[in-house]
Amino acid sequence: MLPVVDLGSGDAAEQLASGLRSLGFVQLVNHGADATAAAGLRAACDRFFSLEAKTKRRFTHPAPEANRGFRAKGSEALSYSLGEPSPPDLFESFNAADDSRAGDHPLLAQTPWPDAVADGFAPAAHGWLAEMAGLSHRLDSLIDETLGTDLATCSDRGPDTMACIDYRPGPDGTEAALPDQQRMGAHSDYTTFTILHADPVPGLQIVTDRGWVDVIPDPEALLLNVGDLLAMLTNDTWPSTLHRVVPMQAGAAPVRRSVAYFHYPNLDVEVAPLPDFGEARYAPVTVADHLLGKLTAPKTHEPATGASTAAGRQV
């Protein structure tokens, strides 16, 4: 059972810090994110992922460091972000960001919106992106209360990215998987934190002191997990916990959808362990350098060059 953080409570900052310190994953309730915006994006995603593969591939961004556009099933292997080879992952995704944050840096690439074939996708995506940006600012402020950081003021133009992720079997209703192949391979996120809106069905697993355990979110809740950057700031006191999504034969629901919002400080912000958390395990690194060192590895199937956080690695 994940710790529950009630964002409508007067002690939300304390609840958040306690939950993230204990497991690195929490459920958020009374989070205030608009249910209509969530439903609108889900419907737009369902329309897009139901299209023919050749149509979806038209919206693939060619640059591996540009985390934008369509990613076909088998085009990534998340375990490479930990330097661990594996068969390619069994998910499709469409990654997007707010157009107002697009810029010249490759991590701020423009999204190749598919509205020509999936009407209304961009407006629906921007609706949820706005909800998540507001919630992220609120969460940054709560973290700042605990850590004495200034995340709320230095995360206004970061490379925040939303991944709409679709898991489904083949046309015959089966899902073939190679040995050690996952729907999404074991990884930690590269973020300050990640906010996940997922179907309340089996599939997601996280590492605990009892090994891999299933996580099924409550229908009205959002999941929040610590990313590498926040683990670095706290010197692994708040763990960036390993997680994965298993295939059907390992107990996952046949169809599972999720929308992950990856939140970061601005690209030029330097991240290093705070003095209160003991002898530093990590050298200072900019957000841009860390993200570039991790992001391309799952796509190129080469070992990541970015630092791996140390917590939650025993499986």
Residue, then its C-alpha position, 0 to 999 in steps of 0.5 A: m500500500l502506497p503512502v497517501v498524501d492529502l493535498g487538501s490537508g494543512d500538513a500536506a508538506e509533512q505528508l509528502a516528505s514522509g511518504l517520499r522518504s519512506l518509499g519514493f512513491v505516493q498516491l495524491v488525493n484531493h489534488g485538484a486536477d481537472a477530471t474533464a481535462a483528463a478524460g478529454l486527453r484519454a479520449a484523444c489518446d485512444r483515437f490516436f493509438s487506434l490509428e494504423a501504425k504507418t499513420k502514427r509513424r508520420f509523427t515520429h521525431p528523428a532526433p533521439e534527444a528530442n523526447r517528442g512525438f510517437r514512439a512505436k512498440g519496440s523502439e525503446a528499452l528503458s533498462y539501458s538508462l541503467g546501463e542494463p541491456s534487455p529486449p525492446d519494450l512493449f509499449e507505444s507512446f506519444n510524448a508532448a510538451d507545452d508549445s510555450r516552452a519550445g526553444d532552440h535546445p534539443l530538449l525543448a523541441q517542438t511537438p509534432w502534433p497529430d491533429a491532422v489525423a487525430d482531431g483535437f489532440a493538441p488542445a486536449a494535451h495542452g489542457w492536461l499539460a496546464e493542469m500538471a504544470g500548476l500541480s507541479h508548481r504546488l508540489d515544488s512549493l511543498i518540497d521547498e518548505t521541507l528542503g529549503t530549496d527554491l524549486a518553485t522559482c527555478s522550474d518555470r521553463g524546464p523541459d517538462t514532458m508528457a508521455c501518453i503511453d498505451y499498452r495493448p495486445g496484438p490483433d489476436g488478443t495475445e502478447a508475445a514476450l521474449p525472456d526478460q522482456q517487459r512492457m516497460g523495462a525497469h528504470s528510474d525517472y530522470t526528473t525532479f518528480t513524475i506525476l502519473h495518471a494511470d488506469p486502475v489495473p495491474g501492470l505497474q510494479i515497484v521495488t521495495d524491500r520485499g522485491w517487486v510489488d504491484v501498484i494499482p492506483d485508486p481511480e481518483a488518485l494520481l501517483l507521484n514518484v521521486g526522480d533522479l534529480l530529487a534523489m540527488l538533492t537529498n543524497d538518496t534519502w528520498p529514493s528514486t525507486l525502480h519501477r517497471v510494467v510487466p507483460m500480460q503473462a506476468g499478470a498485467a491487464p490486457v489493455r493499460r493506459s497511462v499519462a506520465y508528466f515528467h517535471y524538471p528544473n530549468l535546463d541550466v540549474e545545477v543539481a548537487p546533494l544538499p549539505d544537510f544530507g551527509e557526504a555527497r554521493y553525486a557530483p554537481v550536474t546541470v539538468a541538461d547534462h543529466l537528462l541528455g546523459k540518460l534520455t538517448a540510451p533507451k532509444t540507441h540501446e547504448p549505455a547511459t552516461g548520466a549518473s544512476t541514483a543508488a537507492g532502490r536497486q536491490v531486486 
